[in-house]
């Protein structure tokens, strides 16, 4: 939660918005094998939840190097929607990630995820390279199916796009930070849902930064 506060203290004018994000994830290890498969479907709204903004489609395949360490590779289709262009400005990302999953105790679960993305934007000739660091901490409430969850994720671009429609948003350095706190419930051993508040701070160049207040719900299926 420190990065958004730091941006706000040093940046110029900011633009506030509110939206609703829903992330549906499906993951399997094929009955205990080292091989993994994952799919995320994530619609999002914007403009004070008045407009449909985008939908994320993200399939990945992975492999467990150890009980705690996983390697993944996959693809993301980020469909940016507007009434004028429909989904013509969608972004296509190739991606690779390393994930560490560690049960510190029966109550505490820690996850760290390092992700690299090669981003192919519509109407742009150059590829943008982005790095993402995510920390996730879950506390399972004893004698209950409920849990508390906190996530922080930092996005950093390695290169800039200096021409075209994305020149103000794709620049070398910190791109954005997302901080999420929520409460969840394990409906079944295979299905859990959590919901809460996410603060998304997007650092723009030559334009007002974005402070996006998001009501975020995760629906997770593991089989």
Secondary structure, 3 states (H helix, E strand, C coil): CHHHHHHHHHCCCEEEEEEEEEEEEEEECCCCCCEEEEEEEEEEEECCCCEEEEEEEEEEEEEECCCCEEEEEEEEEEEECECCCECCCCEEEEEEEEEEEEECCCCEEEEEEEEEEEEECCCCCCEEEEEEEEEEEEEECCCCCEEEEEEEEEEEECCCCCCCCCCCCCCCEEEEEEEEEEEEEEEECCEEEEEEEEEEEECCCCCCEEEEEEEEEEEEEEC
